[in-house]
Structures are given as C-alpha cells and as structure tokens.
Amino acid sequence: MPVRSTVFGLVTLLLAAVAVAAPFTRDAESKSKRIPWNESKVVGSPEPPLPYRVEKAYTQLELFQPVFIRPEPGRERMFLVDHKGSWAGPGGIRVFDDRPDVKTSEPLLHMERLIYGFCFHPKYRENGHLFVISNGPVKEKNKQNRISRFTVDRQPPHMLVENSEVVILEWDSNGHNGGDLAFGPDGYLYCPTGDGTSDSDTLETGQGLDDLLAVLLRLDVDHPAEGKQYSIPRDNPFINVPGARPEIWAYGFRNPWRMDYDHASNQLWVAQNGQDLWEQVYFVRKGENYGWSVQEGGQPFYQERKRGPQPITPPAADHPHLESRSLTGGVVYRGDKLPELNGAYIYGDFSTGKIWGIKHDGTKVTYQRELADTTLQIVGFSNDRAGNLLVVDHVGAIYHIVPTPPQTTPSNFPRKLSETGLFKSVARHTMQPGVIPYSVNAQLWSDGAHKARWLAVPGDKQIEYRPNRGWQFPDDSVLVKSFALEREAGKAATRRWIETRLMVKQEGEWVGYSYRWNDEQTDAELVERNGQDATFEIRDPAAPGGVRQQAWHYPSRTECMVCHSRAANYVLGLSEAQMERVHDYGDIQVNQIDLLAELGLFKNKPRPADKRVALVDPHDASQSLDARARSYLHANCAFCHVGAGGGNAAFEIEFQTARDKAKLYDAPPVHTTFNIRDAKVIASGDPERSLLLYRIARRGKGQMPPLASAVVDDPAVKLVREWIKQLSP
C-alpha cells in the first residue's frame, strides 16, 4: 500500500529559488578560491555489513581480460582463459603456478575464436584430455559454437600436444552462445547452449527440440558412434521422440552463462542471462523445459508462441534487473574455509558485482542470501585445491571470497539530512560552504519535478577530468540532488521538496541513498534500502475535479545503481557534455568547468573550451532539432544504451556517437515489436514505425526508461516525433 501524503504543513516555503551559500571565496583580483569541505558525516553504511567480501589473489600476476579459471588435476597449476580482445576475441588459455606470489603465466592454447570455458576429462591425469567450448571464427559473420578436445602432454613441461585438436561437435550460433562444459558423475559431457541470436529468440528455437540451440547437451565422448566423435547416452530423455535431437538433456534456455555439476550432491546448476526484466538460476533436471521464450524465467514473455511438450519449470531463483543485469553462474563450494557455504551454489552478476549463494535439497530451495557486494565485473567462479573460493574479475584480476571482519564500531550513518554535514540549514535548503551547486544542459525526466544539484569533495581531494562519460571522483565524495513538486500545476511558487538523493563514494564504490522530506519541510528521513512509494495531491485545473494524484517512487539502493551504471562510470550529470555551461552562483555567472578548474578541483586539465562537447537544452527552440532530440536521448537513455551498458538492445545513443555507428537508425528491433508493422528502432521519416518513440510515449510494460517514471514526458514525445519525421533513411 503506497504511503499517502496530503498534509502540507503550516509552513509555506517558496522554492522558486534555492538559498545560496557561497561555495567559494573571491580574492581582490577576482580569482575564485576553494573552501574546503570537511564536515561530512556520510560515512559507513546504514545496513549491517554483508557476511563476505573479496580479497585479491595472485597480486603480482599480470592478466589481460580473464574469463574462466580452474585448477589442473594432479598438478599445482591453474588453467585460465584470458582474452585480449574483450568479447570480440581472439581467446587463449594460459597456465601459471598456483602460488600467491606467482608473477608470470605461459600460453597453452591460442585460437582465432572466442573461448568461453573448458573442463578436464575425469581421467585427465592419465589421458591429458582437455575439452574446450569456443565460438568463431572471430572474423567471420556467421559463427559456430564448437566443442573441441585437446591433449596436454603427460611429459614435462606438460604443454599442449601440437595439432591435437579433435572437433567433437559444432553448430551455428550467432549471439546468445551459452558457453560452458562439465562432466557429470555419470562420466558424460554436459554443455548448455543459447538461442543463437542477439535478440529475443528470433529463430523461435527456445521451445523446439529439433536443433542444438537453447538446450543442454549430454554427450558420451568416450564411446564415439561411427562417423562421429561422440555417441548418445541411452537414457537421454528425447532419444525416441520423433524429430528431436537425441543429444538434448533439457531445453528452454536463452543464454546460459556458466554451469556447474556438483558430483557430491549430483546437482546440476545453470545461471542464465535474462532479457528485459529478470535473470535466472536453474536447478536442472532430466527432460525439463525452462520456458524461453514463452517465459523469461518465471514471468510471461511471448505467451503466444508454441510451447514445447513439457510443462515449464520455474527457476530456482530469479533476480529482477533492479539488482542484477547479467548473471554469471558459478560453482558449488566444497571447502572448510567457509563452512556456511559448503554445498551452496555460488553465483554473481557481471554488471552489479553482487554475489549470492543458494542451496537445494532436490525438492526445494533451503538457503538463499546475498553474500557480498563488490565492484567486480564477475565472469566466473572456481574452487581451488586449498579450499579457497575464487571469483574472476574481467577487468583483470582473480579474487578470494573471504569472511567480512567483525564490525568493531556501530554505524552512525546519518538518518536525517540534518545529520549529513552537507547542510548549513536544511529548512532553508542552504548548503555548507565548499558544497558546490551545479546544473546540467539536458535534464533526466523525473515526472515534471524541479531539481537542484550540488557536489561535495572533501578536503583538498581532486576529481579526475574525463572528456567522455562521468568524471572520476575520489573516495568520500558526495553528490546531492533534491526534487520538488509543484502542488499547484504551473506555479513554481508552490514547489515543495519531496526527496533528496545522495550518491556516496566509499572504498571505490558508489552507493545511492534517498531521504524523504517531512510535511513541515524542516528535515528529511532516510528511506529504507528497499525504497518506498508515495502519492501526492496536485491541484490542476485540467484534471477531473481540479485535483490529480501523482505517484512518486523513492528508489531502493539497488535501483539507484541501475541507472548509475558502471558502463556510464556511475556519475551521470557530472560529465563534460552536461557541465559545459554557465551557472549562476549568486554573485557571479561563470562556466562551470572553468570554475572547477580555477578552484583546483581537477587533478588534470580539462579540454580547451573549443574542444568540449556540450549537450543542449532539449526544450530550447533556438537550438537545432537534431541537437535537441539527441541531447534528450543522451540524458534519458545513454546510461544504459552505451557499449557494455545494461541495455539489452544493441544500439548506442550517446550524443557523440556517429549515426553510422549507433545501430539505431532504420535498425531492426531486437525485442518485441508491439505488433507494429515493419518496426524499426528508429524508422527514419516514420514516427509510427519507430519503437523508440513508442516506448518513451507509454508507461507500463515496455516503457523507456524502465525505471523512475510514471508520467509520460509529453513535450519530449512531441520533440522526438518531429525529429524522426525529418530524418532521411
């Protein structure tokens, strides 16, 4: 039930302007000097610490872009998949000694393919058989998944036997490729596959049994049939089903990313990258159907599509995109260093860095909890022979998961704005000297709310200026944004503060917090971690009865970080494109970037003014239609729709992105078309066929942005419509 707020208090505060306290001083030569801000009380966390954290392993080992790691059976070596071309390939496997002080690794295998993972044959110590799953060739448009067997020499120095590759199985796959291998306790090889596309199962193969896409394979690689390098186990579930591929063990997968077969419990686990709203973890059993693309995990997706013969099995766990955007499967932990986790399947998220554990008794989930919140780009997990639980960070490191040390002092995280050390007067909304106001060129739409912004960098710490995306802030920085609603439509004098959000950086990680203003407008209380909903009455002559209800959502901690993503470098408004403008500081009006440089806030020089990129105000009719529309899309969409962003759509919508690089104009959609004929992301000259316009003009399922708005931005819809009309194909 939403919290209803209709009592406005006895105090009338006019918020047409925010009270300004001098954020800096001016000397006799009219030069600005920084006032140090040392009053911060925004330290620690209001929540108890999670039980585990990560600690870097192999601290002296140089890595590129690690993807997967496993200990070699019978030797004190680790095998590692390491990329040099990100997700474009090529790939390789390297080996290094399993010592904390190891400094170097050696190449074992190079392929002009993208290597996802590998596994060792159960009799690896005798036969040296290494099985590799890859996709490629990297330079070809049409690609194949390939399961290969290589042989590692049994004689020193135990490197790969030349020309030992044997191709076990190959099939077309051009997008969601899956990618992992494991031997079960039955001695058979298991391999999960994706739906083979980069969109919403356009091949409509998810519920089919007639190809090797969107399934889990089970192969006998020790007893090959004539003319093949494998045979079909006799108890595979679809071996006698007409038209079905007998290799299939289970089906209905979108893009399974990492699998583990725990021999001790005979449990097979698969984590899966979801599509629009959910990420999944599956406890996989023989012959089951996991729903894609009729369902996205446990939620409806393409309900009209034909279903497979088996009923759909829901995931053991699913995570909304509020907390997970690209799930990475892991391993069942077997060790004595983390006794609580013994028998738990450990998995995490590439985008948010969160790590969870789950246990299953064969009938139901018996344990599930968040274990750690990290800054890592998690691509894999492993056990090692010493009982350590390892996590692979794609940025270039391997970590141990270790218990969080006991908290020795209680948290005094501020529960009220008045306790943060940011405000000289909360009621007057006056900040402490040294807390610097700023403004942006193009606003993120917040359902018509008025916003005011400040940045606070403690002491003499400095910001690293970057020409693209968000700037790099030092630890203990705090960014402040306050929201106010007009209680009488169209009258700025009736604005009242409803929320202040803080973005706080500690130990290299940003976290968002929301504070809800009281009716008296004297202070604001910290909103709990899961967020809160409210409804405000707005007097509006255009509404029935002269009053309308406006819903307002105070975001959860996790929701804050969905938009403030790693891909956008977390900080959205504090970037060159947004900050290149004149701001009114009360006694002077000056370019914001130049002022921050003069105050010594930057550790490096900004680009010269004539080289800077600047967005424009989307509602400034004196600017070009193209610049206005693209500025709006940058501010409202680009935090996800950038390279490596959280958006599943493939286009890039940043202001600086060239049209021929954007994959946006006249491009086919990768999600649903909403039954729009010949739909394109943007159909040049035809707004009615443009899904981008359709999504920003609606609220509910399919809306864009997917969070933080319950009201359509009508002027923006009109702007984007006119812009699309004049675009040439």
RAZI-V731258 format. One record per residue. RES is the residue in one letter. OMEGA is omega in radians with two decimals (* if undefined). Layout:
res: [RES	RES]
omega: [OMEGA	OMEGA]
//
This chain:
res: [M	P	V	R	S	T	V	F	G	L	V	T	L	L	L	A	A	V	A	V	A	A	P	F	T	R	D	A	E	S	K	S	K	R	I	P	W	N	E	S	K	V	V	G	S	P	E	P	P	L	P	Y	R	V	E	K	A	Y	T	Q	L	E	L	F	Q	P	V	F	I	R	P	E	P	G	R	E	R	M	F	L	V	D	H	K	G	S	W	A	G	P	G	G	I	R	V	F	D	D	R	P	D	V	K	T	S	E	P	L	L	H	M	E	R	L	I	Y	G	F	C	F	H	P	K	Y	R	E	N	G	H	L	F	V	I	S	N	G	P	V	K	E	K	N	K	Q	N	R	I	S	R	F	T	V	D	R	Q	P	P	H	M	L	V	E	N	S	E	V	V	I	L	E	W	D	S	N	G	H	N	G	G	D	L	A	F	G	P	D	G	Y	L	Y	C	P	T	G	D	G	T	S	D	S	D	T	L	E	T	G	Q	G	L	D	D	L	L	A	V	L	L	R	L	D	V	D	H	P	A	E	G	K	Q	Y	S	I	P	R	D	N	P	F	I	N	V	P	G	A	R	P	E	I	W	A	Y	G	F	R	N	P	W	R	M	D	Y	D	H	A	S	N	Q	L	W	V	A	Q	N	G	Q	D	L	W	E	Q	V	Y	F	V	R	K	G	E	N	Y	G	W	S	V	Q	E	G	G	Q	P	F	Y	Q	E	R	K	R	G	P	Q	P	I	T	P	P	A	A	D	H	P	H	L	E	S	R	S	L	T	G	G	V	V	Y	R	G	D	K	L	P	E	L	N	G	A	Y	I	Y	G	D	F	S	T	G	K	I	W	G	I	K	H	D	G	T	K	V	T	Y	Q	R	E	L	A	D	T	T	L	Q	I	V	G	F	S	N	D	R	A	G	N	L	L	V	V	D	H	V	G	A	I	Y	H	I	V	P	T	P	P	Q	T	T	P	S	N	F	P	R	K	L	S	E	T	G	L	F	K	S	V	A	R	H	T	M	Q	P	G	V	I	P	Y	S	V	N	A	Q	L	W	S	D	G	A	H	K	A	R	W	L	A	V	P	G	D	K	Q	I	E	Y	R	P	N	R	G	W	Q	F	P	D	D	S	V	L	V	K	S	F	A	L	E	R	E	A	G	K	A	A	T	R	R	W	I	E	T	R	L	M	V	K	Q	E	G	E	W	V	G	Y	S	Y	R	W	N	D	E	Q	T	D	A	E	L	V	E	R	N	G	Q	D	A	T	F	E	I	R	D	P	A	A	P	G	G	V	R	Q	Q	A	W	H	Y	P	S	R	T	E	C	M	V	C	H	S	R	A	A	N	Y	V	L	G	L	S	E	A	Q	M	E	R	V	H	D	Y	G	D	I	Q	V	N	Q	I	D	L	L	A	E	L	G	L	F	K	N	K	P	R	P	A	D	K	R	V	A	L	V	D	P	H	D	A	S	Q	S	L	D	A	R	A	R	S	Y	L	H	A	N	C	A	F	C	H	V	G	A	G	G	G	N	A	A	F	E	I	E	F	Q	T	A	R	D	K	A	K	L	Y	D	A	P	P	V	H	T	T	F	N	I	R	D	A	K	V	I	A	S	G	D	P	E	R	S	L	L	L	Y	R	I	A	R	R	G	K	G	Q	M	P	P	L	A	S	A	V	V	D	D	P	A	V	K	L	V	R	E	W	I	K	Q	L	S	P]
omega: [3.12	3.04	-3.07	3.14	3.13	3.13	-3.03	3.13	-3.07	-3.06	3.08	-3.13	3.11	-3.05	3.09	3.08	3.11	3.08	-3.04	2.95	-3.08	-3.13	-3.13	3.12	3.09	3.13	-3.06	-3.14	3.11	3.03	-3.10	3.11	-3.09	2.96	-3.12	3.04	-3.09	-3.03	-3.00	2.99	-3.12	-3.03	3.10	-3.09	3.08	-3.14	3.03	-3.10	3.04	-2.96	-3.07	3.05	3.13	-3.10	-3.00	3.04	3.10	-2.96	-3.11	-3.07	3.11	3.11	3.12	3.09	-3.07	-3.07	-2.97	-3.14	3.06	3.02	3.11	3.10	3.02	3.14	3.12	3.13	3.01	3.02	-3.02	2.93	-3.06	-3.12	2.97	-3.09	-3.09	-3.08	3.08	-3.10	-0.02	-3.10	3.12	3.02	3.12	3.11	3.05	3.13	-3.10	3.10	3.14	-3.07	-3.12	-3.08	-3.02	3.04	-3.14	3.08	3.07	-3.06	3.00	3.10	2.99	-3.12	3.08	-3.13	-3.14	-3.08	-3.12	2.98	-3.13	3.06	3.11	3.10	-3.11	-3.10	3.13	-3.00	3.11	-3.06	3.12	-3.13	-3.02	3.02	-3.08	3.10	-3.13	0.01	-2.99	-3.08	-3.14	3.11	3.10	-3.02	3.11	2.87	-3.12	2.94	-3.12	2.99	3.05	3.11	3.04	-3.06	3.10	-3.13	3.09	0.10	3.03	3.07	-3.04	3.04	-3.08	3.10	-3.09	-3.10	2.99	3.13	-3.13	-3.07	-3.13	3.10	-3.13	3.08	-2.99	3.10	3.07	-2.97	-3.03	2.99	2.97	3.12	3.04	2.98	3.05	3.08	3.07	3.13	-3.13	-3.12	3.13	-3.13	3.06	3.13	3.10	-3.08	2.95	3.14	3.07	-3.10	-2.97	3.07	-3.12	3.07	-3.11	-3.09	-3.02	-3.12	-3.13	3.10	-3.00	3.03	-3.05	3.12	3.05	-3.08	2.95	-3.11	3.03	-2.99	2.97	-3.09	-3.13	-3.11	-3.06	3.04	-3.11	3.12	3.13	3.07	3.08	2.99	-3.08	3.03	-3.01	-3.12	3.01	-2.90	-3.03	-3.03	-3.11	3.13	-3.12	3.09	-3.10	3.02	-3.06	3.13	-2.96	3.07	3.09	-3.06	-3.14	-3.13	3.08	3.11	-3.13	-3.07	3.11	-3.08	3.01	3.04	-3.12	-3.07	-3.08	-3.11	-3.04	-3.14	3.14	-3.09	3.07	2.98	-3.02	2.98	3.14	-3.06	-2.99	-2.91	-2.97	2.98	-2.97	2.95	-3.08	2.93	-2.87	3.10	-3.05	2.97	-3.06	-3.13	-3.05	2.74	-3.08	0.05	2.97	3.09	2.95	-2.99	3.13	-3.04	3.12	3.08	3.04	-3.05	-3.09	-3.10	3.14	-3.12	3.03	-3.05	-3.12	3.01	-3.09	3.10	3.14	3.11	3.02	3.09	2.97	-3.08	3.09	3.13	2.99	-3.08	-3.08	-3.09	-3.11	-2.97	3.09	3.09	-3.06	-3.05	2.92	-3.08	3.04	-3.13	-3.11	-3.12	3.14	-2.96	3.14	-3.04	-3.12	-3.11	3.13	2.99	-3.07	-3.14	-3.08	-3.07	-3.13	-3.01	-3.07	3.14	3.14	3.13	3.13	3.00	3.14	3.07	-3.08	-3.14	-3.09	3.11	-3.07	3.04	-3.13	-3.09	2.98	3.09	3.00	-3.05	-3.06	3.07	-3.00	3.04	-3.01	2.93	-2.92	3.13	3.13	3.10	3.06	2.84	2.94	-3.02	-3.14	3.13	3.09	3.03	-3.04	3.04	-3.08	3.11	-3.07	3.12	3.06	-3.13	3.03	-3.10	2.88	2.92	-3.04	3.10	3.04	3.11	3.12	3.11	-3.04	3.13	3.14	3.11	3.06	-3.12	-3.03	3.09	3.10	3.09	-3.12	-3.12	-3.01	-3.04	3.13	-2.98	2.94	3.05	3.13	-3.09	3.11	-3.09	3.12	-3.07	3.04	3.00	-3.11	3.01	-2.86	3.07	3.03	3.11	-3.08	-3.13	-3.08	-3.05	2.84	-3.13	3.13	3.08	3.05	-3.12	2.96	-3.09	3.03	-2.97	3.07	2.99	-3.12	3.12	-2.97	3.01	3.12	3.12	-3.02	3.14	3.00	-3.13	3.07	-3.12	-3.11	3.08	-2.98	3.08	-3.12	-3.09	3.09	3.06	3.11	3.01	3.10	3.04	-3.00	3.03	3.13	-3.10	3.08	3.08	2.99	3.11	2.98	-2.98	3.07	-3.11	-3.09	-3.10	-3.13	3.13	3.04	3.14	3.07	-3.08	2.92	3.13	3.05	2.90	-3.00	3.11	3.10	3.12	3.05	-3.05	3.08	3.05	-3.14	3.12	3.10	3.08	-3.13	-3.11	3.08	-3.09	-3.12	-3.14	-3.14	-3.12	3.12	-3.09	3.09	3.07	-3.11	-2.91	-3.09	3.10	-3.06	3.09	3.10	3.05	-3.13	3.06	3.12	3.06	-3.01	-3.11	-3.11	-3.11	3.07	-3.12	3.10	-3.13	3.03	3.12	3.08	3.09	3.08	-3.14	3.01	-2.95	3.00	3.09	-3.10	3.14	3.12	-3.01	3.04	3.11	3.11	-2.94	3.07	-3.09	3.12	-3.06	2.95	-3.05	-3.01	-3.07	-3.08	3.12	-3.11	-3.06	3.14	-3.00	-3.13	-3.10	3.06	3.10	3.11	-3.12	3.11	-3.14	3.06	3.02	-3.00	3.07	-3.04	-3.11	3.13	-3.14	-3.14	3.08	3.13	3.12	-3.13	-3.14	-3.12	3.05	3.08	-3.05	2.99	3.04	3.06	-3.04	-3.10	3.12	-3.04	3.04	-3.14	2.95	3.04	3.06	-3.10	-3.08	3.09	-3.04	3.12	3.12	-3.13	3.13	-3.13	-3.13	-3.14	-3.11	-3.11	3.04	3.10	-3.12	3.08	-3.06	-3.01	-3.03	-2.92	3.12	3.01	-3.00	3.02	3.07	-3.12	3.10	-3.08	-3.12	3.11	3.10	-2.97	-3.03	3.09	-2.90	3.10	-3.08	-3.07	-3.04	3.13	-3.07	-3.08	3.11	-2.95	-3.08	-2.98	-2.99	3.14	3.12	3.10	3.13	3.10	3.04	-3.14	3.11	-3.08	3.11	3.07	-3.10	3.09	-3.07	3.00	3.04	2.89	3.06	-3.05	3.13	-3.04	-3.12	-3.03	3.10	-3.04	-3.11	3.12	3.12	-3.14	-3.08	-3.13	-3.13	-3.13	2.99	-3.01	-3.11	3.12	-3.12	3.02	-0.15	-3.06	-3.10	2.85	3.09	3.05	-3.08	3.11	3.07	-3.02	3.10	3.12	3.09	3.11	3.14	-3.09	3.10	-3.13	3.13	-3.13	-3.14	-3.03	3.12	3.04	3.12	*]
//
